[in-house]
Amino acid sequence: MGERPAISPTRAENYAEWYQRVIRAADLAENAPVRGCMTIKPWGYAIWELIQSALDRMIKRTGHRNAYFPLLIPKSFLEREAAHVAGFAKECAVVTHTRLEQRDGVLRAAAPLEEPLVIRPTSEVLIGEAFSRWVRSHRDLPLLINQWANVLRWELRPRLFLRTAEFLWQEGHTAHATREEAEAEALRMLEVYRVLAEDFLAMPVVCGRKSAHERFPGAVETYSIEALMQDGKALQAGTSHFLGQNFSRACSIRFTAADGRENFAWTTSWGVSTRLIGGLIMVHSDDNGLVLPPRVAPLQVVILPILRGDGEKVLAAAERLRERLEGLRPWGQELRVEVDGRDLRGGEKNWEYVKKGVPIRVEIGPRDVEADQVTYARRDREGKWSLPVEDFLKNAVALLEEVQEELWQRALQLRRRATAPIGSPDELRAFFSAGNGFARTYFCEDEAVEKEFRETLGVTTRCFPLAEEAEEGPCFAHPDRPGRPALWARAY
Amino acid sequence: MGERPAISPTRAENYAEWYQRVIRAADLAENAPVRGCMTIKPWGYAIWELIQSALDRMIKRTGHRNAYFPLLIPKSFLEREAAHVAGFAKECAVVTHTRLEQRDGVLRAAAPLEEPLVIRPTSEVLIGEAFSRWVRSHRDLPLLINQWANVLRWELRPRLFLRTAEFLWQEGHTAHATREEAEAEALRMLEVYRVLAEDFLAMPVVCGRKSAHERFPGAVETYSIEALMQDGKALQAGTSHFLGQNFSRACSIRFTAADGRENFAWTTSWGVSTRLIGGLIMVHSDDNGLVLPPRVAPLQVVILPILRGDGEKVLAAAERLRERLEGLRPWGQELRVEVDGRDLRGGEKNWEYVKKGVPIRVEIGPRDVEADQVTYARRDREGKWSLPVEDFLKNAVALLEEVQEELWQRALQLRRRATAPIGSPDELRAFFSAGNGFARTYFCEDEAVEKEFRETLGVTTRCFPLAEEAEEGPCFAHPDRPGRPALWARAY
């Protein structure tokens, strides 16, 4: 590509600012008039739709059904679970009135509500109340529900996609007859998230258990998928909670077992959000802008006719190529292809799609039509290649798969290079003074140690990787105590 | 079916109550703890997903792109368009605080906002503000955007699906360089809604123009699709607004034309909501519960194995049939089929699917397996039929199309029978004293006449049908004035 990268500052110069510029250059989203809220623009929303449709299929295949619960939660509901309300009260949007009225020439809130309502920050208590009515007998269990919705948490330091007051997500809520079933469900959905992140977004993640401090308010156990960004910071990309009987007691979700006894159900909840798009950007993009793995690219191939000379003929060849490409159906779906026939300078058009991250750009000019060939470029590499049309058609799907695989391998390598074994507190301090990454220690889960590093270094345990739970070694901070493998990082 | 209908009261006994009972019997939705809000349960939400996916395809095919705008609107934005704020201020949920805090042992709203925020009742002003930044030149037009979202209007007399405080919808918002283009867009999307209602929901609608009184607050012209329910009341099932330059002036959506002059854009907006499900219920359902046209049925065929005797064999035959049915792909999609292998009494299972409106129920018992046949029932007719398995497979798609067509024809007939030409105010009074239906008059659009009938009979003009706009006759109320065909009705 060009000598001068399209995004300024570059990643090396100012990563945080680079991130905002990539979003702007790809036209993904923008800040909204209400502080902390964002507008997701068509290119960004199309990515969300692809994530939604892939995940929705998996959620349904694992036996869950979608439903929709109200946006507003009575304050008294939120109070039912003590840890929960403590966790969310400080960032709740509160609805207190139900109309606006002119008074003294000014439009003011009127018709106060008897009980304030809260815009859902998450829906455990509201869905719990419904479950308490829907569940009567063990025959009603497991109850496996998912909802796609917007939620709102008043954020102090908002950042597009990563941390916004309002965001879009799905929240799964399930109730089970036994502890074992509920625990298995929480882990099953974590695995669904892993597949989504790795196979679809080409974003390697570590599946792990959270420490007590990092747990969801009200959960017995929180699991997460943790990804590593190019700047070495971690991103919690999805969480799955085993809630024990905390919420079923708070919301009175009871059932009659086969033996006639009444029990509280065991519940779970799990969610991923538009935050995934933030991760997608930070894992793959480069100094020329967004880079999209083909599976999550709203446009997988863009065809750019060079409209010099016999424009009609070139345009016709471009449309013919589009039709034939669409007819290919990799991954059970039509290939997503567009012809951009706008009368702009070729360079301008080309750079637009570079910045938008389209995996493959195809140029067709009069000479290509003559020679029955195309010239194509890959977003993940430099260079241009020419191929006879038939060969390009034969190779197109493999090419897209190659790009997907290439991005995956790069992200894996990035994580490998940025992960270091750490044997002592001093080593940990040295590691995070020098930069960022995943620090792997054995750790006894002493909360005081976590607190110290959180407060002095801004570093937290991201998770105890599930794949290594059987491993044991002397704790890096208290070598006399046994520890489990733990990953530490600065996190978004 | 049975002698005693499944839903009590029946339509004839108490239509309003019958409606609520159909919803409960089909497990579509329920009232939520917050007054006026509803929980859409899985069966109801699956219907919404089918409507969404059909409509989303059409919205995209007509060149629109999806985006997402924030839930919260600053009060000052709402005030920008005078008619708009007057129309919505009295039913706005107002957010005034951003946290809850313990004070005197009670959790109270804290951290008041400087400017109150309103939960969107509709998004013209918010999206208008974005458009004012996105549109610069005529090359940015037309701007064709759609959003799927929840909105909130504080309703005084809520009814599940028909009128709820929070509801789900899509709202399209477009900006154009000329008045003609914007008018054409409003009508194009009305036609999309007609196709959705008629071809997909089998619900006949009249496309028409609204009278000034019935217009959307801030619109120059409102168009709607109007359907007739089985009780003779009308349902406004979708609206499309030509907004002129009202909102572009209020929000400052300006563009530089090709000739270099600055103009205000011409805008439209259009929406349909979960209200469509209310219409679907009231148009097709009967005294045994919900009746679903196959295209919008979450389950098109349910297979009910009769698990007497050789249960394994019967279940295997049922699963084989499911697989083969799914392999049929009418309307470009897999047939939606399930086997209900639960160990319940046959009658109980059967009635569950009757009440849920599944178009075709197939029974397979040991004797059917022996004879390689199935016994099936149609939701739209009484009776049961037996067919060799191969013949049933050959006919299944045609059968579903027949059910779709049958429901469509019935609804058409219903509307035909319930529509009467009316020549004078006395005739109109007599018509609506005797019952309900569409009264067709020539009408000069005198607002005083509309007011009188609205206030004395609860009857309003539903629309001036577009198909008959060329027609003219003497106004039914002022015979000395020319009138256009107008439909009157009591409406939901």
Chai-1 contact restraints between the chains, C-beta under 6 A:
chainA,res_idxA,chainB,res_idxB,connection_type,confidence,min_distance_angstrom,max_distance_angstrom,comment,restraint_id
A,A32,B,P70,contact,1.0,0.0,6.0,A-B,restraint_1
A,P33,B,P74,contact,1.0,0.0,6.0,A-B,restraint_2
A,V34,B,P70,contact,1.0,0.0,6.0,A-B,restraint_3
A,V34,B,L72,contact,1.0,0.0,6.0,A-B,restraint_4
A,C37,B,P70,contact,1.0,0.0,6.0,A-B,restraint_5
A,T39,B,F69,contact,1.0,0.0,6.0,A-B,restraint_6
A,T39,B,A130,contact,1.0,0.0,6.0,A-B,restraint_7
A,I40,B,Y68,contact,1.0,0.0,6.0,A-B,restraint_8
A,K41,B,A67,contact,1.0,0.0,6.0,A-B,restraint_9
A,P42,B,R65,contact,1.0,0.0,6.0,A-B,restraint_10
A,P42,B,A67,contact,1.0,0.0,6.0,A-B,restraint_11
A,Y45,B,N66,contact,1.0,0.0,6.0,A-B,restraint_12
A,Y45,B,A67,contact,1.0,0.0,6.0,A-B,restraint_13
A,Y45,B,Y68,contact,1.0,0.0,6.0,A-B,restraint_14
A,R65,B,P42,contact,1.0,0.0,6.0,A-B,restraint_15
A,N66,B,Y45,contact,1.0,0.0,6.0,A-B,restraint_16
A,A67,B,K41,contact,1.0,0.0,6.0,A-B,restraint_17
A,A67,B,P42,contact,1.0,0.0,6.0,A-B,restraint_18
A,A67,B,Y45,contact,1.0,0.0,6.0,A-B,restraint_19
A,Y68,B,I40,contact,1.0,0.0,6.0,A-B,restraint_20
A,Y68,B,Y45,contact,1.0,0.0,6.0,A-B,restraint_21
A,F69,B,T39,contact,1.0,0.0,6.0,A-B,restraint_22
A,P70,B,A32,contact,1.0,0.0,6.0,A-B,restraint_23
A,P70,B,V34,contact,1.0,0.0,6.0,A-B,restraint_24
A,P70,B,C37,contact,1.0,0.0,6.0,A-B,restraint_25
A,P70,B,E166,contact,1.0,0.0,6.0,A-B,restraint_26
A,L71,B,N150,contact,1.0,0.0,6.0,A-B,restraint_27
A,L71,B,E166,contact,1.0,0.0,6.0,A-B,restraint_28
A,L72,B,V34,contact,1.0,0.0,6.0,A-B,restraint_29
A,P74,B,P33,contact,1.0,0.0,6.0,A-B,restraint_30
A,E79,B,L107,contact,1.0,0.0,6.0,A-B,restraint_31
A,A89,B,L100,contact,1.0,0.0,6.0,A-B,restraint_32
A,K90,B,R99,contact,1.0,0.0,6.0,A-B,restraint_33
A,C92,B,R99,contact,1.0,0.0,6.0,A-B,restraint_34
A,C92,B,L100,contact,1.0,0.0,6.0,A-B,restraint_35
A,A93,B,V95,contact,1.0,0.0,6.0,A-B,restraint_36
A,V94,B,H97,contact,1.0,0.0,6.0,A-B,restraint_37
A,V94,B,A109,contact,1.0,0.0,6.0,A-B,restraint_38
A,V95,B,A93,contact,1.0,0.0,6.0,A-B,restraint_39
A,V95,B,V95,contact,1.0,0.0,6.0,A-B,restraint_40
A,T96,B,T96,contact,1.0,0.0,6.0,A-B,restraint_41
A,T96,B,A109,contact,1.0,0.0,6.0,A-B,restraint_42
A,H97,B,V94,contact,1.0,0.0,6.0,A-B,restraint_43
A,T98,B,W154,contact,1.0,0.0,6.0,A-B,restraint_44
A,R99,B,K90,contact,1.0,0.0,6.0,A-B,restraint_45
A,R99,B,C92,contact,1.0,0.0,6.0,A-B,restraint_46
A,L100,B,A89,contact,1.0,0.0,6.0,A-B,restraint_47
A,L100,B,C92,contact,1.0,0.0,6.0,A-B,restraint_48
A,L107,B,E79,contact,1.0,0.0,6.0,A-B,restraint_49
A,A109,B,V94,contact,1.0,0.0,6.0,A-B,restraint_50
A,A109,B,T96,contact,1.0,0.0,6.0,A-B,restraint_51
A,A109,B,P116,contact,1.0,0.0,6.0,A-B,restraint_52
A,P116,B,A109,contact,1.0,0.0,6.0,A-B,restraint_53
A,A130,B,T39,contact,1.0,0.0,6.0,A-B,restraint_54
A,N150,B,L71,contact,1.0,0.0,6.0,A-B,restraint_55
A,W154,B,T98,contact,1.0,0.0,6.0,A-B,restraint_56
A,E166,B,P70,contact,1.0,0.0,6.0,A-B,restraint_57
A,E166,B,L71,contact,1.0,0.0,6.0,A-B,restraint_58
